[in-house]
Amino acid sequence: IKVFIMEKLIFKSRTTEVAAAATRMIGAFKKSDWGADTYLTTTFATLEQETNRLTVAINRSKAESELEMKDELRDDNLRSLHFLLVAFLNYPDPEIRAAAEAVSAIFEKYGLSIIRESYATESAMVNSLLLDLEDPDLVTAIGKLPGCEGIVTGLKNSQLDFEETRIAYEEEKGAESTKESATVIKKSVVRLINDKLVVYLRAMEQVDEATYGEFARTIAQIIADNNEQVKRRRKKPETTA
């Protein structure tokens, strides 16, 4: 008879991998009635709660990544405006050069260094810059610089997009009852799986194979699939926790 050894979940699995594995375990658990096993039902109730918290934290991390991406798009527009003005400041046509000098004088009040400011500070400065650029004389000057109007429009759009994304992120973050990161919650989920679920099922499979055998093998396969994925991704073998 082939002995199916249940591994423990590799501790360094990614947060998304842990969430996916835990979700599959919960799904397998719910396929049968385990009401008579208080330990198992309690353990899975906790696992489901922690997995839900982990999913929320992962989604928040995605929102943070999206915010960073929006900020980078805004920064790209600021860089483009800066370098375009630098180029036109040395343009041979006096009218274009004068227009570049007028726009550059306003831009340099803020400087390209604003891209290194905090989100809040940069947003305030970009909004102020855009307001300054709405001056009728500057609108005329911008119109004389090929490509400048498109960059300014792009900056307006990217700034608006960033602010909308940040509002949505702050609302989501404010609605959460916990500020713990996905990484912290992941550790809790892994320990719950390894120290409570795996240890218990290893024992119960030996005590009552008829009742626990199939379910234990299903959980073992979910863990094995996850661990194999982790091992393929990493060069060195991982130790389990």
PASEBA-1860 file (N, C-alpha, C; in nm, 3 decimals):
! residues 241
1> IKVFIMEK> 0.084/-0.119/0.000/0.000/0.000/0.000/0.088/0.125/0.000 ~ 0.061/0.216/-0.090/0.139/0.339/-0.099/0.098/0.435/0.012 ~ 0.195/0.481/0.087/0.168/0.575/0.195/0.174/0.717/0.140 ~ 0.065/0.790/0.157/0.057/0.927/0.106/0.092/1.021/0.221 ~ 0.211/1.076/0.218/0.258/1.162/0.326/0.212/1.306/0.302 ~ 0.144/1.361/0.400/0.097/1.498/0.389/0.209/1.596/0.427 ~ 0.249/1.676/0.331/0.351/1.778/0.356/0.289/1.895/0.432 ~ 0.377/1.980/0.481/0.332/2.109/0.531/0.348/2.212/0.419
9> LIFKSRTT> 0.269/2.316/0.424/0.274/2.420/0.323/0.405/2.497/0.335 ~ 0.474/2.514/0.224/0.600/2.588/0.226/0.575/2.729/0.278 ~ 0.649/2.765/0.380/0.625/2.892/0.449/0.648/3.013/0.357 ~ 0.740/3.000/0.263/0.772/3.112/0.174/0.687/3.115/0.048 ~ 0.575/3.047/0.051/0.480/3.060/-0.059/0.434/3.204/-0.067 ~ 0.399/3.248/-0.186/0.351/3.385/-0.203/0.215/3.400/-0.135 ~ 0.181/3.524/-0.103/0.052/3.550/-0.039/-0.063/3.501/-0.126 ~ -0.052/3.523/-0.257/-0.159/3.480/-0.348/-0.167/3.328/-0.355
17> EVAAAATR> -0.053/3.260/-0.344/-0.051/3.114/-0.347/-0.116/3.057/-0.221 ~ -0.085/3.117/-0.108/-0.144/3.072/0.018/-0.295/3.093/0.017 ~ -0.338/3.209/-0.032/-0.481/3.239/-0.039/-0.552/3.139/-0.130 ~ -0.491/3.107/-0.243/-0.551/3.013/-0.338/-0.560/2.873/-0.277 ~ -0.452/2.828/-0.212/-0.451/2.694/-0.151/-0.554/2.685/-0.039 ~ -0.559/2.788/0.044/-0.654/2.788/0.155/-0.798/2.787/0.105 ~ -0.823/2.861/-0.001/-0.958/2.866/-0.060/-1.000/2.729/-0.113 ~ -0.905/2.659/-0.174/-0.934/2.523/-0.224/-0.961/2.427/-0.109
25> MIGAFKKS> -0.887/2.441/0.000/-0.909/2.356/0.117/-1.048/2.380/0.176 ~ -1.086/2.506/0.185/-1.218/2.541/0.239/-1.328/2.483/0.150 ~ -1.308/2.490/0.019/-1.405/2.433/-0.074/-1.418/2.284/-0.058 ~ -1.304/2.216/-0.038/-1.306/2.070/-0.017/-1.376/2.036/0.114 ~ -1.351/2.114/0.217/-1.414/2.092/0.348/-1.566/2.102/0.339 ~ -1.614/2.199/0.264/-1.758/2.225/0.256/-1.834/2.122/0.172 ~ -1.762/2.035/0.105/-1.829/1.933/0.024/-1.888/1.821/0.110 ~ -1.844/1.812/0.233/-1.894/1.706/0.323/-1.945/1.767/0.453
33> DWGADTYL> -2.021/1.690/0.526/-2.074/1.735/0.654/-1.979/1.691/0.766 ~ -1.909/1.789/0.824/-1.816/1.760/0.931/-1.867/1.812/1.065 ~ -1.998/1.825/1.076/-2.058/1.879/1.198/-2.024/1.801/1.323 ~ -1.997/1.673/1.309/-1.967/1.590/1.426/-1.824/1.613/1.477 ~ -1.741/1.675/1.396/-1.602/1.699/1.435/-1.586/1.846/1.473 ~ -1.595/1.873/1.600/-1.589/2.012/1.649/-1.455/2.077/1.618 ~ -1.347/2.000/1.634/-1.213/2.057/1.611/-1.199/2.101/1.465 ~ -1.240/2.013/1.374/-1.224/2.043/1.231/-1.314/2.161/1.189
41> TTTFATLE> -1.436/2.163/1.236/-1.527/2.272/1.199/-1.478/2.406/1.255 ~ -1.425/2.402/1.377/-1.372/2.525/1.438/-1.248/2.573/1.363 ~ -1.161/2.478/1.329/-1.038/2.512/1.257/-1.070/2.574/1.121 ~ -1.166/2.516/1.051/-1.198/2.568/0.918/-1.276/2.700/0.925 ~ -1.350/2.720/1.032/-1.417/2.849/1.050/-1.312/2.959/1.066 ~ -1.208/2.929/1.142/-1.099/3.025/1.161/-1.020/3.043/1.032 ~ -0.997/2.932/0.962/-0.922/2.939/0.837/-0.996/3.024/0.734 ~ -1.127/3.008/0.727/-1.205/3.087/0.631/-1.200/3.236/0.667
49> QETNRLTV> -1.209/3.266/0.793/-1.203/3.404/0.839/-1.067/3.467/0.805 ~ -0.961/3.393/0.833/-0.826/3.444/0.805/-0.800/3.456/0.656 ~ -0.853/3.362/0.580/-0.835/3.366/0.433/-0.907/3.487/0.374 ~ -1.024/3.517/0.428/-1.096/3.636/0.382/-1.018/3.763/0.413 ~ -0.957/3.768/0.531/-0.874/3.883/0.568/-0.753/3.893/0.476 ~ -0.696/3.777/0.442/-0.581/3.776/0.354/-0.618/3.827/0.216 ~ -0.734/3.786/0.166/-0.780/3.830/0.034/-0.800/3.981/0.032 ~ -0.858/4.035/0.138/-0.878/4.180/0.147/-0.743/4.252/0.145
57> AINRSKAE> -0.647/4.199/0.220/-0.515/4.260/0.226/-0.444/4.253/0.091 ~ -0.460/4.141/0.022/-0.400/4.127/-0.112/-0.460/4.229/-0.207 ~ -0.591/4.245/-0.200/-0.658/4.344/-0.286/-0.612/4.485/-0.254 ~ -0.585/4.511/-0.125/-0.534/4.642/-0.089/-0.395/4.663/-0.147 ~ -0.315/4.559/-0.146/-0.182/4.568/-0.205/-0.191/4.599/-0.353 ~ -0.292/4.540/-0.419/-0.312/4.568/-0.561/-0.350/4.713/-0.582 ~ -0.432/4.766/-0.489/-0.473/4.907/-0.499/-0.352/4.998/-0.481 ~ -0.262/4.958/-0.391/-0.141/5.035/-0.371/-0.054/5.033/-0.496
65> SELEMKDE> -0.045/4.916/-0.559/0.033/4.903/-0.682/-0.026/4.987/-0.794 ~ -0.160/4.989/-0.800/-0.226/5.069/-0.903/-0.201/5.217/-0.879 ~ -0.199/5.256/-0.752/-0.173/5.396/-0.720/-0.031/5.434/-0.762 ~ 0.063/5.346/-0.739/0.201/5.370/-0.782/0.210/5.384/-0.933 ~ 0.135/5.300/-1.003/0.135/5.306/-1.149/0.078/5.439/-1.199 ~ -0.030/5.486/-1.135/-0.091/5.613/-1.174/0.005/5.729/-1.147 ~ 0.077/5.719/-1.037/0.175/5.823/-1.003/0.287/5.826/-1.106 ~ 0.329/5.709/-1.150/0.437/5.702/-1.249/0.393/5.764/-1.382
73> LRDDNLRS> 0.268/5.743/-1.420/0.216/5.804/-1.543/0.216/5.956/-1.531 ~ 0.178/6.005/-1.415/0.180/6.149/-1.390/0.324/6.202/-1.397 ~ 0.417/6.129/-1.336/0.558/6.169/-1.339/0.612/6.170/-1.482 ~ 0.570/6.075/-1.562/0.615/6.069/-1.702/0.574/6.195/-1.778 ~ 0.453/6.242/-1.752/0.406/6.364/-1.817/0.485/6.486/-1.771 ~ 0.518/6.490/-1.645/0.600/6.601/-1.592/0.739/6.599/-1.655 ~ 0.797/6.480/-1.668/0.929/6.468/-1.732/0.921/6.512/-1.878 ~ 0.816/6.469/-1.946/0.800/6.505/-2.087/0.789/6.655/-2.104
81> LHFLLVAF> 0.714/6.720/-2.017/0.699/6.866/-2.024/0.833/6.934/-1.998 ~ 0.904/6.885/-1.899/1.035/6.942/-1.865/1.132/6.935/-1.983 ~ 1.146/6.817/-2.041/1.243/6.800/-2.149/1.201/6.871/-2.278 ~ 1.070/6.879/-2.301/1.023/6.952/-2.419/1.057/7.100/-2.406 ~ 1.037/7.156/-2.287/1.067/7.297/-2.264/1.218/7.323/-2.275 ~ 1.298/7.233/-2.222/1.443/7.247/-2.234/1.485/7.251/-2.380 ~ 1.424/7.165/-2.460/1.458/7.162/-2.603/1.420/7.292/-2.672 ~ 1.299/7.344/-2.642/1.254/7.465/-2.709/1.322/7.592/-2.657
89> LNYPDPEI> 1.382/7.587/-2.540/1.456/7.703/-2.490/1.579/7.731/-2.576 ~ 1.622/7.632/-2.650/1.738/7.647/-2.740/1.697/7.647/-2.887 ~ 1.568/7.664/-2.912/1.516/7.660/-3.050/1.554/7.788/-3.123 ~ 1.593/7.779/-3.251/1.638/7.899/-3.324/1.528/8.002/-3.352 ~ 1.403/7.959/-3.362/1.294/8.053/-3.391/1.267/8.137/-3.265 ~ 1.280/8.271/-3.274/1.262/8.359/-3.157/1.123/8.349/-3.093 ~ 1.020/8.334/-3.175/0.883/8.329/-3.122/0.862/8.202/-3.040 ~ 0.910/8.091/-3.091/0.897/7.965/-3.018/0.982/7.967/-2.892
97> RAAAEAVS> 1.102/8.022/-2.905/1.191/8.030/-2.788/1.128/8.117/-2.678 ~ 1.067/8.228/-2.717/1.003/8.318/-2.621/0.885/8.248/-2.552 ~ 0.809/8.172/-2.631/0.696/8.098/-2.574/0.747/7.995/-2.473 ~ 0.857/7.928/-2.508/0.915/7.828/-2.418/0.964/7.893/-2.290 ~ 1.021/8.012/-2.302/1.070/8.083/-2.183/0.955/8.119/-2.089 ~ 0.842/8.159/-2.147/0.726/8.197/-2.065/0.671/8.077/-1.989 ~ 0.656/7.965/-2.059/0.602/7.843/-1.995/0.703/7.787/-1.896 ~ 0.831/7.789/-1.933/0.935/7.734/-1.847/0.947/7.811/-1.716
105> AIFEKYGL> 0.925/7.942/-1.721/0.933/8.024/-1.601/0.831/7.978/-1.497 ~ 0.714/7.938/-1.544/0.610/7.888/-1.454/0.644/7.747/-1.406 ~ 0.687/7.662/-1.499/0.719/7.523/-1.463/0.830/7.519/-1.359 ~ 0.930/7.605/-1.374/1.045/7.602/-1.283/1.011/7.652/-1.143 ~ 0.895/7.715/-1.125/0.851/7.752/-0.991/0.832/7.626/-0.906 ~ 0.801/7.516/-0.974/0.775/7.389/-0.907/0.893/7.293/-0.927 ~ 0.943/7.288/-1.049/1.058/7.205/-1.078/1.026/7.057/-1.093 ~ 1.113/6.988/-1.164/1.093/6.845/-1.186/1.108/6.766/-1.056
113> SIIRESYA> 1.170/6.828/-0.957/1.192/6.758/-0.829/1.062/6.725/-0.757 ~ 0.950/6.782/-0.801/0.823/6.751/-0.733/0.784/6.605/-0.747 ~ 0.843/6.536/-0.846/0.809/6.395/-0.862/0.864/6.311/-0.746 ~ 0.953/6.369/-0.666/1.009/6.296/-0.551/0.937/6.331/-0.421 ~ 0.836/6.416/-0.431/0.761/6.454/-0.312/0.659/6.344/-0.276 ~ 0.599/6.359/-0.161/0.494/6.266/-0.120/0.375/6.279/-0.214 ~ 0.288/6.179/-0.212/0.170/6.183/-0.298/0.090/6.312/-0.276 ~ 0.067/6.346/-0.151/-0.016/6.463/-0.119/0.050/6.592/-0.165
121> TESAMVNS> 0.180/6.605/-0.138/0.252/6.726/-0.177/0.260/6.739/-0.328 ~ 0.291/6.630/-0.395/0.300/6.635/-0.541/0.165/6.671/-0.602 ~ 0.058/6.613/-0.550/-0.074/6.644/-0.603/-0.107/6.792/-0.589 ~ -0.076/6.848/-0.472/-0.103/6.990/-0.449/-0.023/7.077/-0.546 ~ 0.102/7.041/-0.569/0.189/7.119/-0.656/0.149/7.105/-0.803 ~ 0.110/6.985/-0.843/0.066/6.965/-0.982/-0.063/7.041/-1.008 ~ -0.154/7.038/-0.914/-0.279/7.112/-0.929/-0.252/7.262/-0.942 ~ -0.157/7.311/-0.862/-0.121/7.452/-0.868/-0.055/7.486/-1.002
129> LLLDLEDP> 0.032/7.398/-1.049/0.097/7.418/-1.179/-0.006/7.424/-1.291 ~ -0.098/7.329/-1.289/-0.201/7.325/-1.394/-0.288/7.451/-1.391 ~ -0.314/7.500/-1.272/-0.393/7.623/-1.258/-0.317/7.741/-1.317 ~ -0.187/7.748/-1.290/-0.103/7.855/-1.345/-0.100/7.849/-1.497 ~ -0.097/7.729/-1.551/-0.088/7.711/-1.697/-0.218/7.746/-1.768 ~ -0.324/7.770/-1.692/-0.451/7.810/-1.753/-0.459/7.961/-1.779 ~ -0.356/8.034/-1.736/-0.351/8.176/-1.767/-0.358/8.196/-1.919 ~ -0.444/8.287/-1.967/-0.463/8.306/-2.112/-0.333/8.326/-2.190
137> DLVTAIGK> -0.240/8.403/-2.134/-0.113/8.428/-2.204/-0.032/8.298/-2.216 ~ -0.039/8.218/-2.110/0.035/8.092/-2.114/-0.032/7.991/-2.206 ~ -0.163/7.993/-2.213/-0.235/7.904/-2.306/-0.191/7.936/-2.448 ~ -0.175/8.066/-2.477/-0.129/8.108/-2.611/0.014/8.059/-2.635 ~ 0.099/8.076/-2.534/0.239/8.033/-2.547/0.248/7.882/-2.567 ~ 0.168/7.807/-2.491/0.167/7.661/-2.504/0.126/7.620/-2.645 ~ 0.030/7.694/-2.701/-0.017/7.664/-2.837/0.089/7.683/-2.942 ~ 0.191/7.762/-2.912/0.299/7.788/-3.009/0.408/7.681/-3.004
145> LPGCEGIV> 0.403/7.596/-2.902/0.506/7.493/-2.886/0.453/7.358/-2.932 ~ 0.500/7.307/-3.044/0.451/7.179/-3.097/0.461/7.067/-2.992 ~ 0.349/7.001/-2.967/0.347/6.888/-2.874/0.321/6.926/-2.730 ~ 0.335/7.054/-2.698/0.322/7.097/-2.558/0.178/7.086/-2.508 ~ 0.085/7.125/-2.590/-0.055/7.121/-2.550/-0.100/6.978/-2.518 ~ -0.053/6.884/-2.599/-0.087/6.743/-2.575/-0.029/6.692/-2.444 ~ 0.091/6.735/-2.410/0.154/6.692/-2.285/0.080/6.751/-2.165 ~ 0.044/6.879/-2.176/-0.030/6.943/-2.066/-0.165/6.875/-2.045
153> TGLKNSQL> -0.232/6.842/-2.155/-0.359/6.769/-2.146/-0.337/6.632/-2.081 ~ -0.229/6.567/-2.121/-0.195/6.437/-2.061/-0.169/6.448/-1.913 ~ -0.103/6.557/-1.872/-0.076/6.580/-1.731/-0.205/6.601/-1.654 ~ -0.297/6.679/-1.712/-0.428/6.701/-1.648/-0.501/6.569/-1.628 ~ -0.502/6.488/-1.732/-0.574/6.360/-1.725/-0.510/6.264/-1.625 ~ -0.377/6.257/-1.626/-0.308/6.166/-1.535/-0.323/6.212/-1.389 ~ -0.327/6.343/-1.369/-0.348/6.396/-1.234/-0.488/6.362/-1.184 ~ -0.586/6.380/-1.270/-0.724/6.347/-1.234/-0.738/6.198/-1.206
161> DFEETRIA> -0.675/6.116/-1.291/-0.680/5.971/-1.275/-0.616/5.929/-1.143 ~ -0.502/5.992/-1.111/-0.434/5.960/-0.986/-0.522/5.994/-0.865 ~ -0.581/6.112/-0.867/-0.661/6.155/-0.753/-0.785/6.067/-0.734 ~ -0.847/6.025/-0.844/-0.962/5.937/-0.835/-0.922/5.801/-0.777 ~ -0.807/5.751/-0.822/-0.757/5.623/-0.773/-0.721/5.632/-0.625 ~ -0.662/5.746/-0.586/-0.623/5.761/-0.446/-0.745/5.770/-0.354 ~ -0.849/5.838/-0.399/-0.972/5.848/-0.320/-1.031/5.708/-0.298 ~ -1.036/5.631/-0.407/-1.090/5.495/-0.398/-1.006/5.410/-0.304
169> YEEEKGAE> -0.874/5.426/-0.311/-0.783/5.350/-0.225/-0.801/5.389/-0.078 ~ -0.810/5.518/-0.051/-0.826/5.564/0.087/-0.960/5.520/0.146 ~ -1.065/5.521/0.063/-1.196/5.477/0.110/-1.192/5.328/0.144 ~ -1.126/5.251/0.060/-1.116/5.107/0.084/-1.034/5.079/0.209 ~ -0.924/5.151/0.222/-0.835/5.131/0.336/-0.905/5.174/0.466 ~ -0.980/5.286/0.460/-1.049/5.334/0.578/-1.161/5.243/0.624 ~ -1.216/5.167/0.529/-1.327/5.077/0.562/-1.279/4.948/0.627 ~ -1.150/4.921/0.620/-1.096/4.797/0.674/-1.080/4.806/0.825
177> STKESATV> -1.105/4.696/0.892/-1.094/4.693/1.038/-0.951/4.667/1.082 ~ -0.864/4.628/0.990/-0.726/4.597/1.024/-0.631/4.662/0.925 ~ -0.515/4.699/0.975/-0.414/4.760/0.887/-0.299/4.662/0.862 ~ -0.319/4.536/0.906/-0.213/4.437/0.887/-0.188/4.412/0.739 ~ -0.065/4.389/0.705/-0.029/4.364/0.566/-0.064/4.221/0.527 ~ -0.069/4.197/0.397/-0.097/4.063/0.345/0.009/3.964/0.394 ~ 0.134/4.009/0.402/0.243/3.921/0.446/0.224/3.874/0.589 ~ 0.179/3.964/0.677/0.156/3.928/0.817/0.042/3.828/0.828
185> IKKSVVRL> -0.066/3.853/0.757/-0.181/3.763/0.764/-0.148/3.629/0.701 ~ -0.067/3.631/0.596/-0.027/3.506/0.531/0.042/3.412/0.631 ~ 0.127/3.467/0.714/0.197/3.387/0.814/0.098/3.319/0.908 ~ -0.007/3.392/0.944/-0.109/3.336/1.032/-0.182/3.221/0.964 ~ -0.213/3.237/0.836/-0.283/3.133/0.760/-0.195/3.009/0.746 ~ -0.069/3.029/0.714/0.023/2.915/0.697/0.039/2.838/0.827 ~ 0.053/2.910/0.936/0.068/2.842/1.067/-0.059/2.765/1.103 ~ -0.173/2.823/1.071/-0.300/2.756/1.099/-0.309/2.624/1.020
193> INDKLVVY> -0.270/2.630/0.894/-0.274/2.511/0.808/-0.174/2.406/0.858 ~ -0.051/2.450/0.883/0.056/2.356/0.918/0.046/2.302/1.060 ~ 0.020/2.390/1.156/0.024/2.350/1.298/-0.106/2.291/1.349 ~ -0.217/2.325/1.286/-0.345/2.275/1.333/-0.406/2.173/1.236 ~ -0.422/2.213/1.109/-0.491/2.126/1.014/-0.408/2.005/0.975 ~ -0.285/2.028/0.930/-0.200/1.917/0.884/-0.172/1.818/0.997 ~ -0.134/1.869/1.112/-0.101/1.784/1.226/-0.223/1.699/1.265 ~ -0.340/1.761/1.267/-0.463/1.691/1.306/-0.499/1.583/1.204
201> LRAMEQVD> -0.495/1.619/1.075/-0.535/1.522/0.972/-0.436/1.406/0.961 ~ -0.309/1.432/0.986/-0.211/1.323/0.986/-0.250/1.219/1.091 ~ -0.290/1.266/1.208/-0.326/1.176/1.317/-0.459/1.106/1.291 ~ -0.558/1.182/1.248/-0.692/1.125/1.230/-0.698/1.026/1.114 ~ -0.612/1.048/1.016/-0.609/0.953/0.903/-0.563/0.816/0.953 ~ -0.473/0.816/1.051/-0.425/0.690/1.108/-0.531/0.626/1.199 ~ -0.604/0.710/1.271/-0.703/0.662/1.366/-0.830/0.613/1.297 ~ -0.876/0.688/1.195/-1.003/0.656/1.129/-0.990/0.687/0.979
209> EATYGEFA> -0.925/0.598/0.908/-0.898/0.618/0.766/-1.028/0.626/0.685 ~ -1.125/0.550/0.723/-1.252/0.546/0.650/-1.320/0.683/0.649 ~ -1.311/0.753/0.761/-1.376/0.884/0.771/-1.289/0.996/0.718 ~ -1.160/0.990/0.749/-1.072/1.103/0.720/-0.979/1.083/0.602 ~ -0.964/0.959/0.555/-0.865/0.929/0.453/-0.879/1.011/0.326 ~ -0.995/1.009/0.266/-1.014/1.079/0.138/-0.994/1.229/0.152 ~ -1.049/1.287/0.258/-1.035/1.431/0.280/-0.889/1.468/0.306 ~ -0.821/1.386/0.386/-0.680/1.412/0.417/-0.597/1.408/0.290
217> RTIAQIIA> -0.626/1.313/0.201/-0.550/1.304/0.076/-0.578/1.424/-0.015 ~ -0.701/1.474/-0.010/-0.734/1.592/-0.090/-0.655/1.713/-0.041 ~ -0.652/1.733/0.090/-0.576/1.845/0.148/-0.428/1.828/0.117 ~ -0.381/1.704/0.128/-0.240/1.676/0.099/-0.206/1.709/-0.046 ~ -0.296/1.679/-0.138/-0.272/1.707/-0.280/-0.270/1.858/-0.307 ~ -0.358/1.931/-0.240/-0.361/2.078/-0.255/-0.228/2.137/-0.209 ~ -0.180/2.088/-0.096/-0.052/2.137/-0.043/0.063/2.097/-0.136 ~ 0.061/1.971/-0.182/0.168/1.923/-0.272/0.172/2.005/-0.400
225> DNNEQVKR> 0.056/2.036/-0.456/0.050/2.116/-0.579/0.109/2.255/-0.555 ~ 0.075/2.314/-0.442/0.129/2.447/-0.409/0.280/2.441/-0.393 ~ 0.327/2.342/-0.316/0.470/2.332/-0.290/0.551/2.306/-0.417 ~ 0.495/2.227/-0.507/0.563/2.200/-0.634/0.576/2.329/-0.715 ~ 0.472/2.409/-0.713/0.474/2.537/-0.784/0.582/2.629/-0.727 ~ 0.593/2.631/-0.595/0.694/2.714/-0.529/0.834/2.664/-0.563 ~ 0.853/2.533/-0.557/0.984/2.475/-0.583/1.030/2.498/-0.727 ~ 0.934/2.493/-0.820/0.969/2.518/-0.962/1.013/2.663/-0.981
233> RRKKPETT> 0.954/2.753/-0.902/0.985/2.894/-0.917/1.120/2.932/-0.855 ~ 1.156/2.862/-0.753/1.278/2.897/-0.681/1.391/2.801/-0.718 ~ 1.513/2.850/-0.717/1.628/2.771/-0.758/1.668/2.669/-0.652 ~ 1.660/2.711/-0.525/1.701/2.624/-0.417/1.580/2.560/-0.351 ~ 1.596/2.438/-0.299/1.485/2.372/-0.230/1.442/2.452/-0.109 ~ 1.311/2.452/-0.081/1.258/2.523/0.034/1.237/2.427/0.149 ~ 1.248/2.478/0.270/1.212/2.399/0.387/1.072/2.438/0.427 ~ 0.997/2.345/0.482/0.861/2.376/0.526/0.865/2.427/0.668
241> A> 0.755/2.496/0.705/0.750/2.551/0.840/0.659/2.464/0.927
END
